[in-house]
Amino acid sequence: MNNSVMKDLSLFRRGVSVSVYEGAWVATAVSILLIFLFLFRIFKFRFFASPSPSIPDSVSLAQIQSRTRRVVSDDDLKWLIQNLEESNEVWEHVIHKTNDRVSYSAKRCKPTDGGPMKYLSVTVFEDCSAEMLKDFYMDNDFRKQWDKTVVDHHQLQVDSSTGIEIGRTLKKFPLLTSREYVLAWKLWHGNSGSFYCFTKECDHDMVPRQRKYVRVSHFRSGWRIRRVPGRNACEIKMFHQENAGLNVEMAKLAFSKGIWSYVSKMDNAFRNYVAISHTPQGSVLSALTLIAKVPSELESQTVDVTASMGGEEILTRVAKQKKLLRKPSKKLIAKGLVLVGGAAICLSRGHSALGAKVALAYLLTKLNKRATPLKQTTHNTSI
């Protein structure tokens, strides 16, 4: 075989080797690209897509509407009114803060039946109307703009015959699994110009339970909004009780340390809400547009005993509360140090807001692991 033939054969083999190598490289690149696209679509679907809940084929809309009518009733309003007027239980003062535009005070009570901690608070907003304050509190779309704990909220159902609305809300906590709230609520309007709202947990066929969220098993919350007699101000008095699966003592500490900052942020959002032109609430069917009248048999119970308190008595009570805050008992200090150790010093002195948040988030994570797992209570109403 001559040299020219050998040379051509060598070049041919080299070309085949290069072609095979290039083909293998291209095939590998295409495979990697396809895998990447597949994973990206999964990632996008899980983390960016938020499809609206749909009703399973096995459940009819008539069945859901029938169950909805039993979720919140006038009996719940009666229960709320009784709790707003403070029962004979032992209440512990938590906080009293005030500035030129808003004041806030809260107390808590440990139920004798072993349920979640009860909170009773009064927030007074200067220079506002009860109507505007009510609209602000019920505007869930606007809340998502200023309340950074709310990840998502959407309406599930509205019963036009009863005025009951059902919605689902996702809330985030530092370094913890997001909490899922499926709630039902209803509003009432009293003859004195006051407004009432009661909210409770429920189940709904459109929102099955998911492992990636912690469903809040117990939620009882309600408020009354009314004008403050003799002043251009309005107050919202709120009763709140929920089980979000957090350690009780740590939740108490987080509330007392962070609630005033939250109220101040809410006040700024309220002033912006009043100043800007927002979509009228009447344009969307909701519990707000279907507000009911307080039953006549309950009207006599809606008078708050604090309405008759004079200004001097109120100032005296506030002064006593401030004195208690300035001189906490040694027992209380020791209890706080035992609970959270060095982090309590970081949180109480307030030298570093970021450090306090990190320490609090870390402690919440540790204590949350020791907390009793959430169990659906017998008070839950299936929807």
C-alpha positions in Angstrom: 0.0 0.0 0.0 1.6 3.3 -1.1 2.1 6.3 1.1 -0.7 8.3 -0.4 -3.3 5.6 0.5 -2.0 5.3 4.0 -2.2 9.0 4.5 -5.8 9.2 3.2 -6.7 6.3 5.5 -5.1 8.0 8.5 -7.0 11.2 7.8 -10.3 9.4 7.4 -9.8 7.6 10.8 -8.9 10.9 12.5 -12.0 12.5 11.0 -14.2 9.7 12.2 -12.7 10.0 15.7 -13.3 13.8 15.8 -16.9 13.3 14.5 -17.6 10.7 17.1 -16.1 12.9 19.8 -18.1 16.0 18.7 -21.2 14.0 18.4 -20.8 12.7 21.9 -20.2 16.2 23.2 -23.2 17.5 21.5 -25.4 14.7 22.8 -24.2 15.3 26.3 -24.8 19.1 26.0 -28.3 18.5 24.7 -29.0 16.0 27.5 -27.8 18.5 30.1 -29.9 21.2 28.6 -33.0 19.0 28.6 -32.5 18.1 32.2 -31.9 21.7 33.1 -35.1 22.8 31.4 -37.1 20.0 33.1 -35.8 21.0 36.5 -36.4 24.7 35.8 -40.1 23.9 35.0 -40.5 22.0 38.2 -38.8 24.8 40.2 -41.0 27.4 38.5 -44.2 25.5 39.1 -43.4 24.9 42.8 -42.1 28.3 43.8 -43.6 30.8 41.4 -46.9 29.5 40.3 -49.8 30.0 42.7 -52.8 28.4 41.1 -56.2 29.3 42.5 -57.8 26.5 44.6 -60.4 24.5 42.8 -63.4 22.5 44.0 -62.9 18.7 43.8 -65.3 17.0 41.4 -66.8 15.0 44.2 -67.9 18.1 46.1 -70.8 20.2 44.9 -71.1 24.0 45.4 -74.4 23.5 47.0 -72.8 21.2 49.7 -70.2 23.8 50.5 -72.7 26.7 50.7 -74.9 24.5 53.0 -72.0 24.0 55.4 -70.9 27.6 55.3 -74.1 28.8 56.8 -73.2 27.1 60.1 -69.7 28.4 60.5 -70.2 31.8 62.1 -73.5 32.8 63.8 -75.0 35.3 66.2 -74.0 33.0 69.0 -70.4 33.7 68.1 -71.1 37.5 68.3 -72.7 37.0 71.8 -69.6 35.0 72.9 -67.3 37.8 71.5 -69.2 40.6 73.3 -68.9 38.7 76.6 -65.1 38.2 76.1 -64.6 41.9 75.2 -66.0 42.9 78.5 -63.4 40.8 80.3 -64.4 37.8 82.3 -63.6 37.2 86.0 -60.4 35.4 85.0 -57.0 36.7 86.1 -55.5 39.1 83.5 -51.9 40.0 83.4 -50.8 43.4 82.1 -48.5 43.2 79.0 -47.8 46.6 77.5 -49.0 50.2 77.3 -47.5 52.5 74.6 -48.6 55.8 73.2 -47.6 58.6 70.9 -49.4 61.6 69.3 -51.3 59.4 66.7 -51.9 56.0 68.3 -52.0 54.3 71.7 -52.0 50.6 72.5 -52.5 48.5 75.6 -52.8 44.8 76.0 -53.3 42.2 78.7 -53.3 38.4 78.6 -54.9 35.5 80.4 -54.1 31.8 80.8 -57.3 29.9 80.3 -58.3 27.5 83.1 -59.2 24.9 80.5 -55.6 24.7 79.2 -56.3 26.3 75.9 -54.2 28.8 74.0 -53.3 32.1 75.7 -56.0 34.8 75.5 -55.1 38.4 74.6 -57.3 41.5 75.0 -56.1 44.7 73.5 -57.3 48.3 72.9 -55.8 50.4 70.1 -56.9 54.1 69.8 -56.3 55.9 66.5 -56.5 59.7 66.6 -58.2 61.8 63.9 -60.2 59.0 62.1 -63.6 57.6 61.6 -64.9 54.2 62.6 -66.0 53.6 59.0 -62.5 54.2 57.6 -60.9 52.1 60.3 -63.3 49.3 59.6 -62.5 49.4 55.8 -58.7 49.4 56.6 -58.9 46.4 58.8 -60.9 44.4 56.3 -58.8 45.3 53.2 -56.7 42.1 52.9 -55.2 43.2 49.6 -53.8 46.4 51.1 -52.6 44.4 54.1 -50.3 42.4 51.9 -48.5 45.7 51.0 -47.6 46.7 54.6 -47.8 43.5 56.6 -44.6 41.6 55.6 -45.7 38.5 57.6 -48.5 37.9 55.1 -47.1 35.8 52.2 -50.4 35.3 50.4 -54.1 35.7 50.9 -57.1 34.9 48.7 -60.8 34.7 49.1 -62.3 31.2 48.9 -66.0 31.8 49.3 -68.7 34.3 50.2 -72.3 33.3 51.3 -74.5 36.1 50.2 -77.4 34.9 52.3 -75.5 35.0 55.6 -72.6 37.4 55.0 -70.0 34.8 55.9 -66.7 35.0 54.1 -64.0 32.4 54.0 -60.4 32.9 53.0 -56.9 31.4 53.2 -53.8 33.2 54.4 -50.2 32.2 54.5 -47.9 33.8 57.1 -44.1 33.5 57.4 -42.1 33.3 60.6 -38.3 33.6 60.9 -36.6 30.3 60.2 -39.9 28.4 60.8 -42.4 26.7 58.5 -45.0 29.0 57.1 -48.4 28.9 58.9 -51.6 28.4 57.0 -54.8 30.0 58.1 -58.2 28.9 56.7 -60.6 31.2 58.4 -64.3 32.2 58.3 -65.6 35.6 59.4 -68.6 37.8 59.6 -69.3 41.5 60.4 -72.1 43.2 62.3 -73.2 46.9 62.6 -74.7 48.2 65.9 -77.2 51.0 66.4 -74.5 53.1 68.2 -72.3 53.2 65.1 -70.0 50.4 66.3 -68.8 47.5 64.2 -68.1 44.0 65.2 -66.1 41.2 63.4 -65.7 37.6 64.5 -63.2 35.1 62.9 -62.6 31.4 63.6 -60.7 28.6 62.0 -62.4 26.1 59.7 -61.7 23.5 57.0 -62.6 23.9 53.3 -62.7 21.4 50.5 -60.8 23.8 48.2 -57.8 23.9 50.5 -56.6 20.4 51.4 -53.8 20.1 54.0 -50.2 20.2 52.8 -47.1 19.0 54.5 -45.1 22.1 53.5 -47.4 24.3 55.7 -48.5 24.1 59.4 -52.2 24.5 59.5 -53.3 26.6 62.5 -55.7 24.4 64.4 -57.3 26.9 66.8 -58.2 30.5 66.0 -60.7 32.7 67.8 -60.4 36.4 67.1 -62.8 39.3 67.1 -63.0 43.1 67.5 -65.3 46.0 68.1 -64.6 49.4 66.4 -66.3 52.5 67.7 -65.8 56.2 68.3 -64.2 57.4 71.5 -66.7 59.5 73.4 -65.9 63.2 73.3 -62.9 62.9 71.0 -62.0 62.8 67.3 -60.7 59.3 67.7 -61.7 55.7 67.3 -60.7 52.6 69.2 -60.6 48.9 68.2 -60.9 46.5 71.1 -59.8 43.0 70.2 -60.0 39.6 71.7 -57.5 37.1 70.2 -56.6 33.4 70.9 -54.8 31.1 68.5 -52.6 28.0 68.5 -49.8 28.4 65.9 -47.7 25.6 67.2 -45.1 27.9 69.0 -43.7 27.5 72.4 -46.0 29.4 74.8 -43.3 31.3 76.8 -41.4 32.3 73.6 -44.6 33.4 71.9 -45.3 35.6 75.0 -41.9 37.2 74.8 -42.0 37.8 71.1 -45.4 39.5 71.5 -44.4 41.8 74.3 -41.2 42.8 72.5 -42.5 43.2 69.0 -46.2 44.3 69.2 -45.5 48.0 69.5 -43.3 48.1 66.5 -46.1 46.3 64.6 -48.8 48.7 65.8 -46.6 51.7 64.7 -46.2 50.2 61.3 -49.9 49.6 61.1 -50.6 53.2 62.1 -48.4 54.4 59.3 -50.1 52.1 56.8 -53.5 53.4 58.0 -52.5 57.0 57.5 -51.4 56.1 53.9 -54.6 54.2 53.4 -56.6 57.3 54.3 -54.5 59.6 52.1 -54.5 57.6 48.9 -57.4 56.8 46.7 -58.1 53.1 47.1 -60.7 50.9 45.4 -64.1 51.1 47.1 -64.8 48.0 49.1 -68.3 47.9 47.8 -67.1 46.9 44.3 -66.3 43.3 45.5 -68.7 40.9 47.2 -67.4 40.2 50.7 -68.3 40.1 54.3 -67.8 43.9 54.4 -70.5 44.5 51.7 -72.8 42.0 53.4 -72.5 43.4 56.9 -75.4 42.3 59.2 -77.2 44.2 61.9 -76.5 43.4 65.5 -79.6 41.4 66.8 -81.8 43.5 69.0 -81.4 41.1 71.9 -77.7 41.7 71.9 -77.8 45.5 71.6 -78.0 45.9 75.3 -74.8 43.9 75.8 -72.7 46.1 73.5 -72.2 48.9 76.0 -68.6 48.8 77.2 -68.2 49.6 80.9 -65.0 51.6 80.1 -67.1 54.2 78.3 -68.2 55.6 81.6 -64.7 56.0 83.0 -63.5 59.5 83.5 -60.2 60.9 82.2 -58.7 61.1 85.6 -59.3 57.4 86.3 -57.8 56.4 82.9 -54.7 58.5 83.6 -54.3 56.9 87.0 -54.5 53.4 85.5 -52.0 54.3 82.8 -49.6 55.8 85.5 -49.8 52.5 87.5 -49.1 50.5 84.4 -46.0 52.6 83.6 -44.8 52.2 87.2 -45.1 48.5 86.9 -43.1 48.6 83.6 -40.3 50.6 85.2 -40.0 48.3 88.2 -40.4 44.7 87.1 -40.3 42.1 89.9 -37.1 40.1 90.5 -39.2 37.0 90.0 -40.2 38.1 86.5 -36.6 39.0 85.6 -35.3 35.7 86.8 -38.0 33.9 84.9 -37.1 35.7 81.7 -33.4 34.9 82.2 -34.1 31.3 82.8 -36.3 31.1 79.7 -34.0 32.7 77.1 -30.6 33.1 78.8 -28.2 35.6 77.2 -30.6 36.3 74.3 -33.0 37.9 76.8 -30.4 40.6 77.5 -30.0 41.2 73.8 -33.8 41.5 73.3 -34.5 43.7 76.3 -31.6 46.2 75.9 -32.3 46.7 72.3 -28.8 47.5 71.2 -29.1 45.6 68.0 -32.4 45.2 66.2 -30.9 42.7 63.8 -29.2 40.7 66.5 -32.5 40.6 68.5 -34.3 39.3 65.4 -31.7 36.6 64.7 -31.6 35.5 68.4 -35.4 35.4 68.6 -35.7 33.4 65.3 -33.1 30.9 66.6 -34.8 30.5 69.9 -38.2 30.1 68.2 -36.8 27.3 66.0 -35.3 25.5 69.0 -38.3 25.8 71.2 -40.7 25.0 68.3 -39.1 21.5 68.1 -40.1 20.9 71.7 -43.6 22.3 71.3 -46.6 20.0 71.3 -47.6 19.1 67.7 -50.6 20.8 66.4 -53.8 18.8 66.8 -57.2 19.7 65.2 -59.5 20.7 68.1 -63.0 19.6 68.5 -64.1 23.2 68.0 -63.2 23.1 64.3 -66.0 23.3 61.8 -65.7 21.4 58.6 -66.7 23.3 55.5 
